[in-house]
Amino acid sequence: MREVTLFWKRARLRELDIAEVLDIFKHLEFLSYVKRVPKDVRIIVKADFVEGKTIDDIDDLYFLELIEVILEPIGNNNSYILLVKLNHSLSNINARTNGTSAIPGCRLDGEGLTYIIQGPPMKLRIVTTLARILSKPDRTSARSLDFKLTSSNSILSPKQLKLAKFAYDRGYFDVPKRIRVSDLAEQVGLARATISEHLSRIEAIIMDDMFSSYDEPYVSPETIKLMLETIELDSQDANIDQKKGMKKMLENIRDNIKNEIVPNILHDDKETDLTMDELVEYGMQEHKENISQIDQIMIEKFSSLE
């Protein structure tokens, strides 16, 4: 299991489809799930309103619907406890993965929006890379939840875990190392080359688990296509306000695709005489289907909004 934290500054949120949430809530904190299926994610939140705003203003948010006021402010406590329905493409994708979930600690405060999700690395990768192409978090971090490694919860096999622990206890991973590979091999009773290969593989597995689940340098066309399919599915039976928000998301995705292409090209070591604009145009070719799909969705689903 892994935990990924995504953070958007308030200035960044102003550019997104959920910008109006800043005008209504001073503080909004996720407490727990009540129901969790795509297009019907029901959660309990703690809410403090901006001065002059009330629970009635929640109706202005296309992605949030008030279901019930569980607790009103008491005494000097200005917080409401609310049951709300969350219907946003990113939270719907999170629900569809059937393996990742938000946890308490997700909140909107004076600094910005913090979104914390947990789950297996591969499923977290889907959600976090789509969050990046959709809304460009200002900060992303991750950590392992397996604080005590055992054969039942380790990303390593039992034999790899046993070798890694053996090497660790003898100072192989210390800086500087307290034991050489040849000495480890002699103690284990295997060839030096075999031990070296096993340790390199162990290090590669750990590094991949730590970094690959949340910070890929490039989002593939296939991943973006999944995002588009989710938005198109969510647009079915959506009301006018919801469609306006989805239209804004599609516009952001279209703009951000170029930002995904340039890093991919810059990481290519091949020499080229093409200008940056020509490189971007070249890179756009592999996203041609996604651009076409965005244009098609905009026409079929959202043309009435123009």
Buried (B, 14 or more C-beta within 10 A) or exposed (E): EBBBBBBBEBEBBEEBBBBBBBEBBBBBBBBEBBEBEBBEBBBBBBBBBEEEBEBEBBEEBBBBBBBEEEEEEEEEEEBBBBBBBBBBBBBBBBBBBEBBBBBEEBBBBEEBBBBBBBBEBEBBBBBBBBBBBBBBBBEBEBEBEBEEBEEEEBBBEEEBBEBBEBBEEBEBBEEEBEBEBEBBBEEBEBEBEEBBEBBEEBEEBBEEBBEBBBBBEBBBBEBBBBBBEBBBEBBEEBEEBBBBBBBBBBBBBBEBBEEBBBEBBEEEEEEEEEEEEEBBEEBBEEBEBBBEBBEEBBEEBBEEEE
